[in-house]
């Protein structure tokens, strides 16, 4: 790889004896990885689980492709192995309130959701509208039901959620040096001053993010760059600006190493941060720091919960659908139903007020309200557990290919004569379909259809 001369000089000076191995690593292949979805009851088939990533129980080395049963159903999520260390460092527990401030395309959010197990509240935010849409689609595919997806600025988030979250993740926009090997085009954007420009933006984002953390809560800051200006120096600035924070030392397995205090202000606490170098471990370049807030930064303001905006008629439509299509074991709270236009959602139990927020997805999308009925959503088909479904139809991989292409198919052994069934293939949920006689009518979303 043709690295900029200024980049070579900079890291030759910083890394000393390690510089030759570091620079040589850019000519080595990048590593691919994926995580399995623990919210699914069955492990994916036809996926190689022989190479686990050592620092996360759900991660594996290897590639997964999009047009497969495992990927379409949300049983796997493709994620670069070093990026998995961010979610593992956050490691929320069930019931936590968690903010993923710069969340697209959804790797960290789905990882955090794996820990939360659809409890608590996960606020997943992305400032760019198009990327927020992709984030929402990945939340849907993974089967997250406790997640509020927003398209907001850090300033609005800070104003709406003062001293609110147990865990806050800032995977900051950065110079991307750690991704040069994976995305060589990123080299063209690099200059010696670029990390300093990124650091200015990172300080602005962090100045808002810290306001959302409650006392005792934790901030995890990460980048995919090697630049000290964006890594140790940012944490040094944060500790000097907000003495209420302390570094929480990170355990470092698998070739992950300490941060470098000498690359900032020589504060020994910076050694508790983590660096992931491609010449020392199997992954791309990353920096991760964990900090705990010991005293309040802002006054806590009680965040009111959202109330149902669903009419009695709309609520009865879902009740009728649940009685006809879902199992008796399925229970829900009608006070958590929320209508957005013709779309019906099920809010997380701790859903905050949505007033003055740009909302992309206010929880689990249940379906579309039609005249006198509800058409169940793709998200609901992926999120429900097998015990929640009254009727499932196991389909073959060949029938799955018809479904994802938008075609109908016929079967003589259908479990019902008329109504909704959830299609299942290789143990994974696929989508709701409508049975009429011996025909299975296709409701796979038009915008997601593909040909295998």
C-alpha positions as CSV (number, residue, x, y, z in Angstrom):
1,X,0.0,0.0,0.0
2,X,1.3,3.5,-0.9
3,X,1.1,5.3,2.4
4,X,1.7,9.0,2.6
5,X,5.3,9.9,3.4
6,X,4.1,12.1,6.3
7,X,2.2,9.2,7.7
8,X,5.2,6.9,7.5
9,X,7.4,9.6,9.2
10,X,4.9,10.2,11.9
11,X,4.5,6.6,13.0
12,X,8.1,5.8,12.5
13,X,8.9,8.4,15.2
14,X,6.0,7.3,17.5
15,X,6.5,3.6,17.3
16,X,10.3,3.3,17.1
17,X,11.4,-0.4,16.9
18,X,7.8,-1.5,16.2
19,X,7.4,0.8,13.2
20,X,8.6,-1.6,10.5
21,X,6.2,-4.4,11.6
22,X,3.4,-1.8,11.9
23,X,4.0,-0.3,8.4
24,X,4.4,-3.8,6.9
25,X,1.0,-4.8,8.2
26,X,-0.7,-2.5,5.7
27,X,0.3,-4.9,2.9
28,X,-1.3,-7.8,4.7
29,X,-5.0,-8.8,4.1
30,X,-7.6,-7.3,6.4
31,X,-9.6,-9.6,8.7
32,X,-13.3,-10.1,8.4
33,X,-15.7,-11.1,11.1
34,X,-19.3,-11.6,12.2
35,X,-21.3,-12.1,15.3
36,X,-24.1,-14.6,15.9
37,X,-27.4,-13.3,17.3
38,X,-28.0,-14.5,20.8
39,X,-31.7,-13.4,20.6
40,X,-32.3,-16.3,18.2
41,X,-33.2,-19.7,19.6
42,X,-31.2,-21.6,17.0
43,X,-27.6,-21.2,15.8
44,X,-27.3,-20.4,12.0
45,X,-26.6,-23.3,9.7
46,X,-24.0,-23.2,6.9
47,X,-21.9,-20.7,8.8
48,X,-18.3,-21.5,9.9
49,X,-18.1,-21.1,13.7
50,X,-14.7,-22.7,14.0
51,X,-12.7,-19.5,14.5
52,X,-14.0,-17.6,17.5
53,X,-12.8,-14.1,18.3
54,X,-11.2,-14.5,21.7
55,X,-12.6,-11.4,23.5
56,X,-16.3,-11.8,22.7
57,X,-18.4,-14.9,23.0
58,X,-20.6,-14.1,20.0
59,X,-17.8,-13.2,17.5
60,X,-16.1,-15.2,14.9
61,X,-13.5,-14.6,12.2
62,X,-14.7,-15.2,8.6
63,X,-17.0,-13.7,6.0
64,X,-20.8,-13.9,5.8
65,X,-22.6,-12.8,2.7
66,X,-25.8,-10.9,2.5
67,X,-27.9,-13.2,0.3
68,X,-28.1,-16.1,2.7
69,X,-30.7,-17.4,5.1
70,X,-28.4,-16.7,8.1
71,X,-27.9,-13.0,7.1
72,X,-31.4,-12.2,5.9
73,X,-33.0,-13.6,9.1
74,X,-30.7,-11.6,11.4
75,X,-29.0,-14.8,12.8
76,X,-25.6,-13.2,12.0
77,X,-24.3,-9.7,11.7
78,X,-21.1,-8.9,9.8
79,X,-18.7,-6.8,11.8
80,X,-14.9,-6.2,11.7
81,X,-13.3,-8.1,14.6
82,X,-11.6,-5.1,16.2
83,X,-14.9,-3.2,16.3
84,X,-16.3,-6.0,18.4
85,X,-14.0,-4.9,21.2
86,X,-16.0,-1.7,21.6
87,X,-19.3,-3.4,22.5
88,X,-17.4,-5.9,24.7
89,X,-15.9,-3.0,26.6
90,X,-19.2,-1.4,27.1
91,X,-20.8,-4.7,28.3
92,X,-24.1,-3.4,29.5
93,X,-26.2,-5.5,31.8
94,X,-29.9,-6.3,31.4
95,X,-32.1,-3.3,32.4
96,X,-29.5,-0.7,31.6
97,X,-30.3,2.5,29.8
98,X,-27.7,2.8,27.0
99,X,-27.0,5.5,24.4
100,X,-25.1,4.7,21.2
101,X,-24.6,8.3,20.0
102,X,-23.0,7.7,16.5
103,X,-24.6,4.3,15.8
104,X,-24.8,3.7,12.0
105,X,-24.7,1.2,10.4
106,X,-25.6,-0.7,13.6
107,X,-22.7,-3.0,14.5
108,X,-22.3,-1.6,18.0
109,X,-26.1,-1.2,18.6
110,X,-26.8,-4.8,17.7
111,X,-23.9,-5.9,19.9
112,X,-25.2,-3.8,22.8
113,X,-28.6,-5.2,22.2
114,X,-27.2,-8.7,22.5
115,X,-26.1,-7.9,26.1
116,X,-29.4,-6.2,27.0
117,X,-31.5,-9.1,25.8
118,X,-34.4,-6.7,24.9
119,X,-34.6,-5.2,28.4
120,X,-34.0,-1.7,29.6
121,X,-33.7,1.0,26.9
122,X,-31.3,1.3,24.0
123,X,-31.3,4.7,22.3
124,X,-29.5,4.4,19.0
125,X,-28.8,7.7,17.2
126,X,-27.4,8.7,13.9
127,X,-27.1,12.3,12.7
128,X,-27.1,11.5,8.9
129,X,-30.6,10.7,7.7
130,X,-29.7,8.1,5.1
131,X,-27.4,6.3,7.5
132,X,-30.1,6.5,10.2
133,X,-32.4,4.5,7.8
134,X,-29.8,1.8,7.4
135,X,-29.3,1.7,11.2
136,X,-33.1,1.3,11.6
137,X,-33.1,-1.6,9.1
138,X,-30.3,-3.4,10.9
139,X,-32.1,-2.9,14.3
140,X,-35.2,-4.5,12.7
141,X,-33.3,-7.4,11.2
142,X,-31.6,-8.2,14.5
143,X,-34.9,-8.4,16.3
144,X,-34.4,-5.6,18.8
145,X,-37.6,-4.6,20.6
146,X,-36.1,-2.2,23.3
147,X,-34.6,0.2,20.8
148,X,-35.4,3.8,20.0
149,X,-33.7,4.9,16.8
150,X,-33.2,8.7,16.4
151,X,-31.8,11.1,13.8
152,X,-30.6,13.8,16.1
153,X,-27.7,16.1,16.9
154,X,-25.6,15.5,20.1
155,X,-26.9,18.9,21.4
156,X,-30.6,17.8,21.2
157,X,-29.8,14.4,22.8
158,X,-28.0,16.1,25.6
159,X,-30.9,18.5,26.2
160,X,-33.5,15.7,26.1
161,X,-31.6,13.2,28.3
162,X,-29.7,15.0,31.1
163,X,-27.9,12.6,33.5
164,X,-30.1,9.8,32.1
165,X,-27.9,6.9,30.8
166,X,-26.0,4.1,32.6
167,X,-23.7,3.6,29.6
168,X,-22.9,6.0,26.7
169,X,-20.9,5.0,23.7
170,X,-19.2,7.6,21.4
171,X,-17.6,5.8,18.5
172,X,-16.4,9.1,17.2
173,X,-16.0,10.2,13.5
174,X,-12.3,10.1,13.0
175,X,-9.5,10.2,10.4
176,X,-9.9,6.5,9.8
177,X,-6.3,5.5,9.8
178,X,-7.1,2.1,11.2
179,X,-9.3,1.3,8.2
180,X,-6.6,2.0,5.5
181,X,-6.1,-1.7,5.0
182,X,-9.8,-2.4,4.7
183,X,-10.6,0.7,2.7
184,X,-7.6,1.9,0.8
185,X,-9.5,4.8,-0.6
186,X,-9.5,6.4,2.8
187,X,-5.8,7.1,2.3
188,X,-6.6,9.7,-0.2
189,X,-8.5,11.8,2.4
190,X,-5.6,11.7,4.9
191,X,-3.3,14.7,5.6
192,X,-1.0,15.5,8.5
193,X,-3.6,18.1,9.8
194,X,-6.6,15.9,9.3
195,X,-6.4,14.2,12.8
196,X,-6.4,17.7,14.4
197,X,-9.5,18.7,12.5
198,X,-11.2,15.4,13.6
199,X,-10.1,16.0,17.2
200,X,-11.9,19.4,17.2
201,X,-15.1,17.7,16.2
202,X,-14.6,14.9,18.7
203,X,-14.3,17.4,21.6
204,X,-17.5,19.1,20.5
205,X,-19.4,15.8,20.4
206,X,-18.0,14.7,23.8
207,X,-18.9,18.0,25.4
208,X,-22.5,17.1,24.8
209,X,-22.3,13.3,25.4
210,X,-21.0,13.7,28.9
211,X,-24.2,15.6,29.9
212,X,-26.3,12.5,29.3
213,X,-24.4,10.2,31.8
214,X,-25.8,9.8,35.3
215,X,-23.4,9.7,38.3
216,X,-21.8,6.3,38.4
217,X,-22.4,5.7,34.7
218,X,-19.8,5.0,32.2
219,X,-18.6,6.5,28.9
220,X,-16.9,4.4,26.3
221,X,-15.0,6.4,23.7
222,X,-13.6,4.7,20.6
223,X,-12.1,5.5,17.2
224,X,-10.7,3.6,14.3
225,X,-7.5,5.6,14.0
226,X,-4.0,5.5,15.4
227,X,-3.7,9.3,15.8
228,X,-2.8,10.3,19.3
229,X,-4.5,13.6,18.6
230,X,-7.8,11.7,18.4
231,X,-7.0,9.1,21.0
232,X,-4.9,9.6,24.2
233,X,-4.9,13.4,23.8
234,X,-8.7,13.4,23.6
235,X,-9.0,11.4,26.8
236,X,-6.3,13.6,28.5
237,X,-8.4,16.7,27.5
238,X,-11.6,15.1,28.8
239,X,-10.0,14.3,32.2
240,X,-8.6,17.8,32.5
241,X,-11.9,19.4,31.5
242,X,-14.2,17.2,33.5
243,X,-12.3,16.0,36.7
244,X,-15.5,14.2,37.6
245,X,-14.4,11.4,35.3
246,X,-11.9,8.6,36.0
247,X,-10.4,6.1,33.7
248,X,-11.6,2.5,34.1
249,X,-8.7,0.2,33.1
250,X,-9.6,-2.1,30.3
251,X,-8.6,-5.8,30.3
252,X,-6.5,-6.5,27.2
253,X,-6.5,-10.0,25.7
254,X,-5.3,-11.2,22.3
255,X,-2.5,-8.8,21.6
256,X,-4.4,-5.6,22.6
257,X,-2.0,-3.2,24.3
258,X,-2.0,-0.3,26.7
259,X,-2.5,3.3,25.6
260,X,0.5,5.6,25.5
261,X,0.5,8.3,28.2
262,X,3.7,9.7,26.6
263,X,1.7,10.5,23.4
264,X,-0.4,12.9,25.4
265,X,0.3,14.6,28.8
266,X,2.0,11.7,30.5
267,X,-1.0,11.0,32.8
268,X,-0.4,7.4,33.9
269,X,-4.1,6.7,33.9
270,X,-4.0,6.8,30.1
271,X,-2.3,3.4,30.1
272,X,-5.7,2.0,31.1
273,X,-7.0,2.7,27.6
274,X,-6.6,0.2,24.9
275,X,-4.9,0.2,21.5
276,X,-5.5,-2.4,18.8
277,X,-2.7,-2.5,16.3
278,X,-2.9,-4.7,13.2
279,X,0.7,-6.0,13.6
280,X,-0.1,-7.3,17.1
281,X,-3.5,-8.8,16.8
282,X,-6.0,-10.2,14.2
283,X,-8.0,-7.0,13.4
284,X,-7.8,-3.5,12.1
285,X,-6.7,-0.4,14.1
286,X,-8.8,0.8,17.0
287,X,-8.6,2.8,20.2
288,X,-11.0,2.3,23.1
289,X,-11.2,4.1,26.5
290,X,-13.7,3.6,29.3
291,X,-14.4,6.3,31.9
292,X,-16.7,6.4,34.9
293,X,-18.5,9.6,36.1
294,X,-18.0,9.9,39.8
295,X,-20.0,13.0,40.5
296,X,-22.9,14.7,38.7
297,X,-22.0,17.0,35.8
298,X,-25.5,18.4,35.2
299,X,-28.7,18.5,37.2
300,X,-30.9,15.5,36.7
301,X,-34.2,16.2,35.2
302,X,-36.9,13.6,35.2
303,X,-37.5,12.3,31.7
304,X,-41.2,11.7,31.3
305,X,-42.3,8.5,29.7
306,X,-44.2,8.4,26.4
307,X,-47.9,7.6,26.6
308,X,-49.9,5.6,24.1
309,X,-51.2,7.5,21.0
310,X,-53.3,4.6,19.8
311,X,-57.1,4.8,19.5
312,X,-59.4,2.2,21.0
313,X,-60.3,1.0,17.6
314,X,-56.6,0.5,16.6
315,X,-55.8,-1.2,19.9
316,X,-58.7,-3.6,19.2
317,X,-57.4,-4.4,15.8
318,X,-54.1,-5.5,17.2
319,X,-55.9,-7.5,19.9
320,X,-57.8,-9.3,17.3
321,X,-54.7,-10.0,15.3
322,X,-52.9,-11.4,18.4
323,X,-55.8,-13.7,19.3
324,X,-55.9,-15.1,15.7
325,X,-52.2,-15.3,14.9
326,X,-50.1,-15.3,18.1
327,X,-49.9,-18.0,20.8
328,X,-51.8,-17.7,24.1
329,X,-48.4,-17.3,25.8
330,X,-47.8,-14.0,24.0
331,X,-48.7,-11.1,26.3
332,X,-48.4,-7.3,25.8
333,X,-49.3,-4.1,27.4
334,X,-51.8,-2.1,25.4
335,X,-50.6,1.1,27.0
336,X,-47.3,0.6,25.1
337,X,-49.0,0.7,21.7
338,X,-48.0,3.7,19.6
339,X,-49.5,4.8,16.3
340,X,-47.4,6.8,13.8
341,X,-49.6,7.6,10.8
342,X,-50.8,4.1,9.6
343,X,-47.9,2.3,11.4
344,X,-48.4,0.6,14.7
345,X,-45.4,0.2,17.1
346,X,-44.8,-1.4,20.5
347,X,-42.8,1.0,22.7
348,X,-40.0,-0.1,25.0
349,X,-41.2,-0.2,28.6
350,X,-39.0,2.8,29.5
351,X,-39.8,4.8,26.4
352,X,-39.1,8.5,27.0
353,X,-41.2,11.3,25.6
354,X,-40.7,11.7,21.9
355,X,-41.8,15.3,21.7
356,X,-39.2,17.5,19.7
357,X,-37.2,14.4,18.7
358,X,-36.6,13.2,15.1
359,X,-37.7,9.7,15.5
360,X,-36.9,7.0,13.0
361,X,-38.1,3.9,14.9
362,X,-40.0,4.2,18.2
363,X,-39.6,0.6,19.3
364,X,-40.8,-2.6,17.6
365,X,-42.8,-2.1,14.4
366,X,-45.9,-4.3,14.7
367,X,-47.6,-3.7,11.4
368,X,-49.6,-1.4,9.1
369,X,-53.1,-0.4,9.9
370,X,-55.5,-1.3,7.1
371,X,-59.2,-1.0,7.0
372,X,-60.5,-3.3,9.7
373,X,-57.3,-5.3,10.0
374,X,-53.5,-5.2,10.6
375,X,-50.9,-6.4,8.2
376,X,-48.0,-7.7,10.4
377,X,-44.6,-6.2,9.8
378,X,-41.3,-7.7,8.7
379,X,-39.9,-6.6,12.0
380,X,-42.5,-8.5,14.0
381,X,-41.9,-11.6,12.1
382,X,-38.2,-11.5,12.9
383,X,-38.6,-10.4,16.6
384,X,-41.1,-12.9,17.9
385,X,-39.9,-16.1,19.7
386,X,-41.3,-19.4,18.5
387,X,-43.4,-19.8,21.7
388,X,-45.2,-16.5,20.7
389,X,-46.4,-17.8,17.4
390,X,-49.6,-19.9,16.9
391,X,-48.7,-21.1,13.4
392,X,-45.3,-21.5,11.8
393,X,-44.6,-23.0,8.4
394,X,-41.2,-24.6,7.9
395,X,-40.0,-23.9,4.3
396,X,-37.2,-25.3,2.2
397,X,-34.2,-23.3,1.1
398,X,-35.7,-23.4,-2.4
399,X,-39.0,-22.0,-1.1
400,X,-37.0,-19.3,0.8
401,X,-35.4,-18.2,-2.5
402,X,-38.9,-17.7,-3.9
403,X,-40.0,-15.7,-0.8
404,X,-37.0,-13.3,-0.8
405,X,-37.6,-12.7,-4.5
406,X,-41.2,-11.8,-3.8
407,X,-42.8,-14.8,-5.4
408,X,-45.7,-16.9,-4.1
409,X,-45.7,-20.7,-3.8
410,X,-48.2,-23.5,-3.1
411,X,-48.2,-26.3,-0.6
412,X,-50.8,-29.0,0.1
413,X,-49.7,-29.5,3.7
414,X,-50.4,-26.0,5.1
415,X,-51.2,-25.8,8.8
416,X,-54.3,-23.6,8.3
417,X,-56.7,-22.8,5.4
418,X,-56.7,-19.1,5.9
419,X,-54.7,-16.6,7.9
420,X,-51.2,-15.5,8.9
421,X,-48.3,-17.9,9.4
422,X,-44.6,-17.2,10.1
423,X,-42.3,-18.7,7.7
424,X,-39.2,-20.4,9.1
425,X,-36.2,-21.8,7.3
426,X,-33.2,-23.6,8.8
427,X,-34.5,-22.8,12.2
428,X,-34.6,-19.0,11.5
429,X,-37.6,-16.6,11.3
430,X,-38.1,-15.2,7.8
431,X,-41.3,-13.2,7.5
432,X,-45.1,-13.4,8.0
433,X,-47.0,-14.8,5.0
434,X,-50.8,-15.0,4.3
435,X,-52.2,-18.5,3.6
436,X,-55.2,-18.7,1.4
437,X,-56.2,-22.3,0.5
438,X,-53.0,-24.0,-0.6
439,X,-51.3,-20.7,-1.6
440,X,-48.7,-18.9,0.5
441,X,-49.0,-15.2,-0.4
442,X,-45.8,-13.2,-0.1
443,X,-45.3,-10.2,2.2
444,X,-41.5,-9.9,2.0
445,X,-40.8,-6.2,1.9
446,X,-40.5,-5.0,-1.7
447,X,-37.5,-2.8,-1.0
448,X,-35.5,-5.7,0.5
449,X,-36.2,-8.3,-2.2
450,X,-33.4,-10.0,-4.0
451,X,-32.6,-12.9,-6.3
452,X,-30.2,-15.6,-5.1
